[in-house]
Amino acid sequence: MENREKVIVRTSIIGILANILLVAFKMVVGLAANSIAVILDAINNLSDALSSVITIVGAKLASKSPTRKHPLGFGRIEYFSALLVSGIVLYAGITSAVESVKKIIHPEEANYTTVSCIIIAAAVVVKLILGLYVKGQGKKVNSGALEASGSDALFDAVLSASVLASAIIFMVFGISLEAYVGALISAFIIKAGIEMMLDTLNELMGHRDDVELTKKIKKLIAEDENVRGAYDLILYNYGPEMNYGSVHIEVADTMSVKDLDILSRKLSAKVYAETGVSLTGISVYSHNTGDDKARELEDEIRKLVISHDFAVQIHGFYLDEETHTIRFDAVLSFDISQSEGVRILREELTKKYPQYIFAIVPDVDFSAT
């Protein structure tokens, strides 16, 4: 596969050149026609060009090799560059809105020509082609920045088409919609900037793991005949191509450390080959083997726990007859505090099974169970 960084840089350079060309043509048309809508459309293209420059810088910095101070690399720099891009887009939208409102209060008549309309129409076509190309390259190399730029370019084509429509309406009917179209463009630019910023902040803050990916990883692990189940999967993202994870697996209480070592290495290699996720930690739950009483108790306790709305799942169940202890993890919803949920479950279970001590560990519902 072609080098990811090279694809991002090459695609961004194409975007920069195309947008600069569009800026030049639109500014000439906008100034000649005294059209605030065309001028704002040109400014929007200029912000797109600047965004592509930042994307290149972000990709270059993100590809730097890990250092002692940053052993997991610099992949997250791409998110910071995306945050900066969203700030530029938001600023462009706000300033455009201010200028549009000024033109609504103090309108100025535009002066379109057939040539200016042809140039705007050509700009629409260029933006459509550019948007499809950039978005396709973004999907190819898993670059959120490129995909966002491609979607933005496709949307710009729609905005430019609205400018063209207002120009034709003015030439045919003499009705000036300049300032209002400019205000509409500004609103969409602001909306796009806010959405980009929120998406990037979610990446930086951490969010619920992708449901399909977590299901796939758990399925890959559970396919092994020695694994009874996979739980508590947590994924850590340090950039578009830097994904790590940790997971609990449930295995028989008769497995040796040697067997567990072989199993964990095999599972790690399998998950990485299929998903690109590096499992940095595989912890173990043991389950009772050859003990019908333990299985019966597990079924009873599971039904009791799951009967509560706040209880999502239990796993890691083990009955230790020597210490009269039953231990398990309970996945609790966000509708109740963990301490309160554990207190309710422990009191209920102790009342029903007074002969046992219950060690309940609360788990957060990080991903699809």
Secondary structure, 3 states (H helix, E strand, C coil): CCCHHHHHHHHHHHHHHHHHHHHHHHHHHHHHHCCHHHHHHHHHHHHHHHHHHHHHHHHHHHCCCCCCCCCCCCCCHHHHHHHHHHHHHHHHHHHHHHHHHHHHHCCCCCCCCHHHHHHHHHHHHHHHHHHHHHHHHHHHHCCHHHHHHHHHHHHHHHHHHHHHHHHHHHHHHCCCCHHHHHHHHHHHHHHHHHHHHHHHHHHHHCCCCCHHHHHHHHHHHHCCCCCCEEEEEEEEECCCCCEEEEEEEEEECCCCHHHHHHHHHHHHHHHHHHHCCEEEEEEEEEECCCCHHHHHHHHHHHHHHHCCCCEEEEEEEEEECCCCEEEEEEEECCCCCHHHHHHHHHHHHHHHCCCCEEEEEEEECCCCC
